[in-house]
Amino acid sequence: MSEPRTILIADDDRAIRTVLSQALGRSGYQVRATSSASTLWRWVEDGEGDLVITDVVMPDENGLDLVPRIKRVRPELRVVVMSAQSTFMTAVKAAQRGAFEYLPKPFDLKELLAVVERALAAPHVRPEGGEEGEGDGAGERLPLVGRSTAMQEIYRTVARLTTTDLTVMITGESGTGKELVARALHDYGRRRAGPFVAINMAAIPRELIESELFGHERGAFTGALNRGVGRFEQAAGGTLFLDEIGDMPPEAQTRLLRVLQEGEFTTVGGRQPIKANVRIVAATHRDLRQSIRQGLFREDLFYRLNVVPIRLPPLRERLEDIPLLARHFLDRAKASGLPAKQLAPEALDRLKGHAWPGNARELENLMRRLAALYAQEVIGADAVAAELAEAEPASDGQGGPRGPETLEQSVERHLRAFVAAHKDGMPVRDLYDRVLAEVERPLLRLVLAATRGNQIKAAAMLGLNRNTLRKKIRELDLPVVRGLG
């Protein structure tokens, strides 16, 4: 009969040590527990233990700093990292420094026991790199925010993927942060020294998508006066983010599938194959399985892209993250030059009662609006309720939307905001510009769409000078939409 495996535990919380020791002991393991990193390190150097479970914050040393030292002297010894500092960066650093798994506190005992079993059973593979401190990327910047269970699972998944080049499919509603996850995979991954190139399939005319992706040769089509470099070439050595992949037309899907299968492509009008040296990350808000059933998306391409799926939860499924997100967005607003603000507890409660159809993007816009429009340093529930009410679609009295807001209703809404701001001691003096911007924005957006982004034609249609149009596009922060639909 084989000897029971020994688990080394390091945590400065006596209750955690007791709970873990009892649970692991009942499961048939021998346990040695300590409150200090130095004692754990002595055990490791003496060759003790078959698995290490360590906290991050301990009195004498950070547990994350201990992981690469353990891996250098005993590469076969698996390390599981626990932390109450359950942020994205904690998960990334744990993975990049060689930890087998990261568990946020409070943890589920059944999950921990399952991790222990996997760690002891998994074959050893020597990691590439893994020097101490390597791969911290952008330092302590937090590209993803939240401590909900759903977000913790995303942190752990992204952290594992930073050490691979696997193709990833990110799904989620608009505003959930799909591009943030794609950038995190790149910024903290093995290809972070290379470029991050994004292309939105919904914003490119169907007839131009293949040229945009793969490039074209001179004379390949009318107007191709020079060779064009496509996004695959631009992203060489880095990451290519295919946003809204569900909007890709069938002919481009076929060509993309061939690239994923063969690892090379040719430009439009070209004959010489070019090696595709990119990591692919795709994203969509659509249900691609439904699109497959409707004949709108290739099933074989879906499985090529869906190697590792990541679903981003809507904000209504992680309401406990709203205080952290609101603070994060207010800090960003302050960094951009807006006044520093805080939210009263009742204001946070009001935020948690909102449905958030626009998800985290809607919350960020609200925080910026509150920082800009209200004079008081601590924002109360009334101000939050007023801004949320103005942002929600009007009701027809029967539970349905009333329809698009009229110009008169828009003016009335701005007047209400003017009165509220004036009461708070912050007079509004740009009412004319605000209403004019609401008229200009949809007008310019629709005209640009109708002219497929051709600013010369759009300016002529509007009766504006082209430079004036360009200035308005910048001022209104309009996306350059290339085609209706």
C-alpha positions as CSV (number, residue, x, y, z in Angstrom):
1,M,0.0,0.0,0.0
2,S,1.5,3.3,-1.0
3,E,2.2,6.1,1.4
4,P,-0.4,8.9,1.6
5,R,0.6,12.1,-0.3
6,T,1.7,15.1,1.8
7,I,0.2,18.6,1.3
8,L,2.2,21.6,2.5
9,I,-0.1,24.6,3.5
10,A,1.1,28.2,4.2
11,D,-1.5,30.7,5.3
12,D,-1.4,33.3,8.1
13,D,-5.1,32.7,8.9
14,R,-5.4,30.0,11.6
15,A,-9.0,29.3,10.7
16,I,-8.1,28.6,7.0
17,R,-5.2,26.3,8.1
18,T,-7.5,24.4,10.4
19,V,-10.3,24.0,7.8
20,L,-7.9,22.9,5.1
21,S,-6.0,20.5,7.4
22,Q,-9.2,18.8,8.5
23,A,-10.7,18.6,5.0
24,L,-7.5,17.2,3.4
25,G,-6.9,14.8,6.4
26,R,-10.4,13.4,6.0
27,S,-9.6,12.8,2.3
28,G,-6.6,10.7,3.2
29,Y,-3.7,13.2,2.8
30,Q,-1.0,14.0,5.3
31,V,-0.8,17.7,6.0
32,R,1.8,20.1,7.3
33,A,0.6,23.7,7.9
34,T,2.5,26.9,8.7
35,S,1.8,30.6,9.0
36,S,5.1,31.7,7.4
37,A,6.6,31.6,3.9
38,S,10.1,31.0,5.4
39,T,9.0,27.7,7.0
40,L,7.3,26.6,3.8
41,W,10.5,27.3,1.9
42,R,12.5,25.3,4.3
43,W,10.2,22.3,3.9
44,V,10.4,22.6,0.1
45,E,14.2,22.8,0.2
46,D,14.3,19.7,2.4
47,G,12.3,17.8,-0.2
48,E,9.1,17.5,1.8
49,G,5.6,17.5,0.4
50,D,3.9,16.4,-2.8
51,L,1.9,19.6,-3.3
52,V,2.0,23.2,-2.0
53,I,-1.1,25.3,-1.2
54,T,-0.1,28.9,-0.3
55,D,-1.7,32.2,0.4
56,V,-0.5,35.3,-1.3
57,V,-0.2,37.8,1.6
58,M,1.9,36.5,4.4
59,P,3.8,38.3,7.1
60,D,7.3,37.5,5.8
61,E,7.0,37.1,2.0
62,N,4.5,37.4,-0.8
63,G,3.3,33.9,-1.8
64,L,3.5,34.8,-5.5
65,D,7.2,35.6,-5.2
66,L,7.7,32.2,-3.7
67,V,6.2,30.3,-6.6
68,P,9.1,30.7,-9.1
69,R,11.7,29.9,-6.5
70,I,9.8,26.7,-5.7
71,K,9.7,25.9,-9.5
72,R,13.4,26.4,-9.9
73,V,14.5,24.1,-7.1
74,R,11.7,21.5,-7.5
75,P,10.1,21.8,-11.0
76,E,7.8,18.8,-10.3
77,L,6.2,20.2,-7.2
78,R,2.8,21.7,-8.0
79,V,1.7,25.0,-6.3
80,V,-1.8,26.1,-5.8
81,V,-2.2,29.8,-4.9
82,M,-5.1,31.2,-2.8
83,S,-5.9,34.8,-2.3
84,A,-8.5,37.2,-0.9
85,Q,-7.1,39.8,-3.3
86,S,-9.2,38.3,-6.0
87,T,-8.3,40.5,-9.0
88,F,-7.5,39.7,-12.6
89,M,-3.8,40.5,-12.0
90,T,-3.6,38.0,-9.1
91,A,-4.8,35.3,-11.4
92,V,-2.5,36.3,-14.2
93,K,0.6,36.5,-12.0
94,A,-0.1,33.2,-10.5
95,A,-0.4,31.5,-13.9
96,Q,2.7,33.3,-15.3
97,R,4.9,32.5,-12.4
98,G,4.1,28.8,-12.6
99,A,1.2,28.1,-10.3
100,F,-0.8,25.0,-11.1
101,E,-4.1,26.7,-10.1
102,Y,-5.4,29.9,-8.6
103,L,-8.3,29.9,-6.1
104,P,-10.0,33.1,-4.9
105,K,-11.1,33.3,-1.3
106,P,-13.6,32.4,0.0
107,F,-13.2,29.1,-1.8
108,D,-15.4,26.0,-2.1
109,L,-13.9,23.0,-0.3
110,K,-15.1,20.5,-2.9
111,E,-13.5,22.6,-5.6
112,L,-10.2,22.8,-3.7
113,L,-10.2,19.0,-3.1
114,A,-10.8,18.5,-6.9
115,V,-7.9,20.8,-7.7
116,V,-5.7,18.9,-5.3
117,E,-6.6,15.6,-7.0
118,R,-6.0,17.0,-10.4
119,A,-2.6,18.5,-9.4
120,L,-1.3,15.2,-7.9
121,A,-2.5,13.2,-10.9
122,A,-1.5,15.5,-13.8
123,P,1.7,14.5,-15.7
124,H,4.6,17.0,-15.2
125,V,5.4,19.2,-18.2
126,R,8.4,21.6,-17.8
127,P,7.1,25.1,-18.4
128,E,8.6,27.5,-20.9
129,G,10.2,30.6,-19.4
130,G,8.6,31.4,-16.1
131,E,11.3,33.5,-14.5
132,E,10.4,35.5,-11.5
133,G,8.5,38.6,-12.3
134,E,8.3,37.7,-16.0
135,G,5.1,38.4,-17.8
136,D,3.6,41.0,-15.6
137,G,2.9,43.0,-18.7
138,A,1.2,46.2,-17.8
139,G,1.9,46.1,-14.1
140,E,-1.0,46.7,-11.8
141,R,-3.4,48.1,-14.5
142,L,-6.7,46.2,-14.2
143,P,-8.2,45.6,-17.6
144,L,-11.0,43.6,-16.0
145,V,-12.9,44.5,-12.8
146,G,-15.1,42.5,-10.5
147,R,-15.0,39.9,-7.7
148,S,-18.1,38.0,-8.5
149,T,-17.9,34.2,-9.0
150,A,-18.5,34.6,-12.7
151,M,-15.7,37.1,-13.1
152,Q,-13.3,35.0,-11.0
153,E,-13.8,32.1,-13.4
154,I,-13.1,34.4,-16.3
155,Y,-9.9,35.6,-14.6
156,R,-8.7,32.1,-14.1
157,T,-9.5,31.1,-17.7
158,V,-7.8,34.1,-19.2
159,A,-4.8,33.6,-16.9
160,R,-4.4,30.0,-18.1
161,L,-4.7,31.1,-21.8
162,T,-1.9,33.7,-21.5
163,T,0.6,30.9,-21.6
164,T,-0.8,29.5,-24.9
165,D,-1.7,30.5,-28.4
166,L,-5.0,28.7,-28.5
167,T,-7.8,30.3,-30.5
168,V,-10.5,31.9,-28.3
169,M,-14.1,32.7,-29.0
170,I,-15.6,35.4,-26.7
171,T,-19.4,35.7,-26.5
172,G,-21.5,38.2,-24.7
173,E,-24.0,41.0,-25.0
174,S,-22.9,44.4,-26.3
175,G,-21.1,46.4,-23.6
176,T,-19.9,43.4,-21.6
177,G,-16.2,44.0,-22.4
178,K,-15.4,41.5,-25.1
179,E,-12.5,43.6,-26.5
180,L,-11.1,44.2,-23.0
181,V,-10.8,40.4,-22.7
182,A,-9.2,40.1,-26.1
183,R,-6.7,42.8,-25.2
184,A,-5.9,41.1,-21.9
185,L,-5.2,37.8,-23.7
186,H,-2.7,39.7,-25.8
187,D,-1.2,42.2,-23.3
188,Y,-0.4,39.4,-20.8
189,G,0.2,36.6,-23.3
190,R,3.2,35.2,-25.1
191,R,2.7,37.5,-28.1
192,R,2.5,40.8,-26.1
193,A,5.6,42.1,-27.9
194,G,3.7,41.9,-31.2
195,P,0.9,44.0,-32.5
196,F,-2.8,43.8,-31.4
197,V,-4.9,44.3,-34.5
198,A,-8.7,44.5,-34.4
199,I,-11.2,44.4,-37.2
200,N,-15.0,44.8,-36.8
201,M,-16.8,42.7,-39.3
202,A,-20.1,44.6,-38.9
203,A,-18.3,47.9,-39.9
204,I,-16.8,46.7,-43.2
205,P,-18.7,46.5,-46.5
206,R,-19.1,42.9,-47.6
207,E,-17.2,43.4,-50.8
208,L,-14.1,44.8,-48.9
209,I,-13.8,42.3,-46.1
210,E,-11.5,39.9,-47.9
211,S,-9.2,42.7,-49.0
212,E,-9.2,44.1,-45.4
213,L,-8.3,40.7,-43.9
214,F,-5.8,39.3,-46.4
215,G,-4.7,42.4,-48.4
216,H,-4.6,42.8,-52.2
217,E,-2.3,43.1,-55.1
218,R,-2.0,46.2,-57.3
219,G,-4.7,45.9,-60.0
220,A,-6.6,43.2,-58.2
221,F,-9.8,45.2,-58.6
222,T,-10.9,48.6,-59.7
223,G,-9.2,51.3,-57.6
224,A,-6.4,49.0,-56.3
225,L,-3.6,51.3,-57.4
226,N,-1.1,49.9,-54.9
227,R,-0.6,46.8,-53.0
228,G,-2.7,46.7,-49.8
229,V,-1.5,45.1,-46.6
230,G,-4.3,43.2,-44.8
231,R,-4.9,42.7,-41.1
232,F,-3.3,39.2,-41.1
233,E,0.0,40.7,-42.2
234,Q,-0.4,43.7,-39.9
235,A,-0.9,41.4,-37.0
236,A,2.1,39.1,-37.8
237,G,3.7,38.0,-34.5
238,G,0.8,39.3,-32.5
239,T,-3.0,38.9,-32.1
240,L,-5.8,39.4,-34.6
241,F,-9.1,40.2,-33.0
242,L,-12.1,39.4,-35.2
243,D,-14.9,41.4,-33.6
244,E,-18.5,40.6,-34.5
245,I,-17.5,37.5,-36.3
246,G,-21.1,36.5,-36.7
247,D,-21.5,39.3,-39.3
248,M,-18.8,37.9,-41.6
249,P,-20.3,37.1,-45.1
250,P,-20.2,33.4,-46.3
251,E,-17.5,33.9,-48.9
252,A,-15.1,35.4,-46.4
253,Q,-16.0,32.6,-43.9
254,T,-14.8,30.1,-46.4
255,R,-11.5,31.8,-46.9
256,L,-10.9,32.3,-43.2
257,L,-11.6,28.6,-42.6
258,R,-8.9,27.7,-45.2
259,V,-6.4,30.0,-43.4
260,L,-7.2,28.3,-40.0
261,Q,-6.8,24.9,-41.6
262,E,-3.7,25.5,-43.6
263,G,-2.0,28.2,-41.6
264,E,-1.4,30.4,-44.7
265,F,-3.3,32.7,-47.0
266,T,-2.9,34.6,-50.3
267,T,-3.8,38.2,-51.0
268,V,-6.7,39.1,-53.2
269,G,-5.2,38.8,-56.7
270,G,-2.0,37.2,-55.4
271,R,-0.6,33.7,-55.9
272,Q,2.2,33.5,-53.4
273,P,1.2,31.9,-50.0
274,I,1.9,33.9,-46.9
275,K,2.3,32.2,-43.5
276,A,-0.4,33.3,-41.0
277,N,1.7,34.0,-37.9
278,V,-1.1,35.3,-35.6
279,R,-3.2,34.3,-32.7
280,I,-6.9,34.5,-33.5
281,V,-9.4,35.8,-30.9
282,A,-13.0,36.2,-32.2
283,A,-16.0,37.7,-30.5
284,T,-19.7,38.1,-31.2
285,H,-22.9,39.1,-29.5
286,R,-24.9,36.7,-31.7
287,D,-25.9,33.1,-31.0
288,L,-23.7,31.4,-33.6
289,R,-25.4,28.1,-33.1
290,Q,-28.6,29.7,-34.1
291,S,-26.8,31.3,-37.1
292,I,-25.6,27.9,-38.1
293,R,-29.1,26.5,-38.0
294,Q,-30.2,29.4,-40.2
295,G,-27.4,28.8,-42.7
296,L,-25.7,32.1,-41.9
297,F,-22.5,30.7,-40.4
298,R,-20.4,27.8,-41.3
299,E,-20.4,25.0,-38.7
300,D,-16.8,23.9,-39.5
301,L,-15.6,27.5,-39.0
302,F,-17.4,27.7,-35.7
303,Y,-15.6,24.7,-34.3
304,R,-12.2,26.0,-35.6
305,L,-12.8,29.3,-33.8
306,N,-14.5,27.9,-30.7
307,V,-11.4,26.1,-29.4
308,V,-11.7,27.9,-26.0
309,P,-15.1,29.6,-25.4
310,I,-15.4,32.5,-22.9
311,R,-18.8,33.8,-22.1
312,L,-19.0,37.2,-20.6
313,P,-21.9,37.6,-18.2
314,P,-24.2,40.6,-18.6
315,L,-24.0,43.1,-15.7
316,R,-27.4,42.0,-14.4
317,E,-25.9,38.6,-13.6
318,R,-23.1,40.1,-11.5
319,L,-24.7,43.0,-9.6
320,E,-22.3,42.5,-6.7
321,D,-19.6,43.9,-9.0
322,I,-21.3,47.3,-9.4
323,P,-19.7,49.1,-6.5
324,L,-16.2,48.1,-7.8
325,L,-17.0,49.0,-11.4
326,A,-18.6,52.3,-10.4
327,R,-15.5,53.3,-8.4
328,H,-13.3,52.2,-11.3
329,F,-15.2,54.3,-13.8
330,L,-15.3,57.3,-11.5
331,D,-11.5,57.0,-11.1
332,R,-11.2,56.9,-14.9
333,A,-13.4,59.9,-15.2
334,K,-11.2,61.8,-12.7
335,A,-8.1,60.8,-14.6
336,S,-9.6,62.3,-17.8
337,G,-10.1,65.6,-16.1
338,L,-13.6,65.4,-14.6
339,P,-14.2,66.3,-11.0
340,A,-13.6,63.6,-8.3
341,K,-16.9,62.0,-7.1
342,Q,-18.2,59.4,-4.7
343,L,-21.5,57.5,-4.6
344,A,-23.6,57.4,-1.5
345,P,-24.6,53.9,-0.2
346,E,-28.2,54.5,-1.3
347,A,-27.0,55.5,-4.8
348,L,-25.2,52.2,-5.0
349,D,-28.4,50.4,-4.0
350,R,-30.3,52.2,-6.8
351,L,-27.6,51.1,-9.3
352,K,-28.1,47.5,-8.2
353,G,-31.8,47.8,-9.0
354,H,-31.3,48.8,-12.6
355,A,-31.6,46.3,-15.5
356,W,-28.5,47.5,-17.3
357,P,-29.4,46.7,-20.9
358,G,-26.2,48.4,-22.0
359,N,-24.1,46.5,-19.4
360,A,-20.8,47.8,-18.2
361,R,-20.6,50.4,-21.0
362,E,-23.9,51.9,-19.9
363,L,-22.6,52.1,-16.3
364,E,-19.4,53.8,-17.4
365,N,-21.3,56.4,-19.4
366,L,-23.5,57.0,-16.4
367,M,-20.5,57.6,-14.1
368,R,-19.0,60.1,-16.5
369,R,-22.3,61.9,-16.8
370,L,-22.7,62.1,-13.0
371,A,-19.1,63.4,-12.7
372,A,-19.6,66.1,-15.3
373,L,-23.1,67.3,-14.4
374,Y,-23.4,67.3,-10.6
375,A,-21.6,69.7,-8.3
376,Q,-21.8,67.7,-5.1
377,E,-18.8,65.5,-4.3
378,V,-21.0,62.7,-3.0
379,I,-23.7,61.7,-5.5
380,G,-27.0,60.6,-4.0
381,A,-29.7,58.2,-5.1
382,D,-32.0,61.0,-6.4
383,A,-29.3,62.1,-9.0
384,V,-28.7,58.5,-10.0
385,A,-32.5,57.8,-10.4
386,A,-33.0,60.9,-12.4
387,E,-30.1,60.1,-14.9
388,L,-31.3,56.4,-15.2
389,A,-34.8,57.6,-15.9
390,E,-33.7,59.9,-18.6
391,A,-31.6,57.2,-20.2
392,E,-34.5,54.6,-20.3
393,P,-36.8,54.4,-23.3
394,A,-40.2,56.2,-22.7
395,S,-43.2,54.0,-22.1
396,D,-46.4,54.1,-24.1
397,G,-48.4,53.4,-20.9
398,Q,-49.0,49.8,-21.9
399,G,-45.6,48.4,-21.1
400,G,-44.1,49.0,-24.6
401,P,-41.7,51.6,-25.8
402,R,-43.2,54.9,-26.9
403,G,-40.9,55.1,-29.9
404,P,-38.1,57.4,-30.9
405,E,-37.7,60.6,-28.9
406,T,-39.0,63.7,-30.7
407,L,-36.9,66.9,-30.9
408,E,-39.3,68.6,-28.6
409,Q,-38.9,65.7,-26.0
410,S,-35.2,65.9,-26.3
411,V,-35.2,69.7,-25.6
412,E,-37.5,69.0,-22.6
413,R,-35.1,66.4,-21.2
414,H,-32.2,68.7,-21.4
415,L,-34.2,71.5,-19.7
416,R,-35.0,69.1,-16.8
417,A,-31.3,68.3,-16.5
418,F,-30.6,72.1,-16.6
419,V,-33.0,72.8,-13.8
420,A,-31.5,69.9,-11.7
421,A,-28.0,71.0,-12.2
422,H,-28.9,74.7,-11.5
423,K,-30.3,73.6,-8.1
424,D,-27.0,71.9,-7.3
425,G,-25.2,75.2,-8.0
426,M,-23.7,74.1,-11.3
427,P,-25.4,76.3,-14.0
428,V,-25.6,74.8,-17.5
429,R,-24.6,77.2,-20.3
430,D,-24.4,74.9,-23.3
431,L,-28.0,73.9,-23.8
432,Y,-28.0,75.0,-27.4
433,D,-24.9,72.9,-28.2
434,R,-26.3,69.9,-26.4
435,V,-29.5,69.9,-28.4
436,L,-27.7,70.7,-31.6
437,A,-25.4,67.7,-31.1
438,E,-28.3,65.4,-30.7
439,V,-29.6,66.5,-34.1
440,E,-26.2,66.5,-35.8
441,R,-25.1,63.1,-34.5
442,P,-27.9,60.9,-36.1
443,L,-27.9,63.1,-39.2
444,L,-24.2,62.7,-39.9
445,R,-24.2,59.0,-38.9
446,L,-27.0,58.2,-41.4
447,V,-25.5,60.3,-44.2
448,L,-22.1,58.6,-43.7
449,A,-23.7,55.2,-43.7
450,A,-25.7,56.1,-46.9
451,T,-22.4,57.2,-48.7
452,R,-20.5,54.1,-47.3
453,G,-18.2,56.4,-45.4
454,N,-17.3,58.5,-48.4
455,Q,-16.7,61.9,-46.7
456,I,-16.6,63.8,-50.0
457,K,-20.1,62.6,-51.0
458,A,-21.4,63.1,-47.5
459,A,-20.1,66.7,-47.3
460,A,-21.7,67.4,-50.7
461,M,-25.1,65.9,-49.6
462,L,-25.0,68.0,-46.4
463,G,-23.9,71.2,-48.1
464,L,-20.8,71.3,-45.9
465,N,-17.1,71.9,-46.5
466,R,-15.2,68.6,-46.3
467,N,-12.9,70.0,-43.5
468,T,-16.0,71.1,-41.6
469,L,-17.4,67.6,-41.8
470,R,-14.2,66.0,-40.6
471,K,-14.1,68.4,-37.7
472,K,-17.7,67.5,-36.7
473,I,-16.9,63.8,-37.0
474,R,-14.1,64.3,-34.5
475,E,-16.1,66.5,-32.2
476,L,-19.0,64.2,-32.1
477,D,-16.8,61.1,-31.8
478,L,-18.6,59.4,-34.6
479,P,-17.5,56.0,-35.8
480,V,-16.8,55.8,-39.5
481,V,-19.6,53.5,-40.6
482,R,-19.1,51.9,-44.0
483,G,-22.5,51.0,-45.2
484,L,-26.1,50.6,-44.1
485,G,-27.1,47.5,-42.2
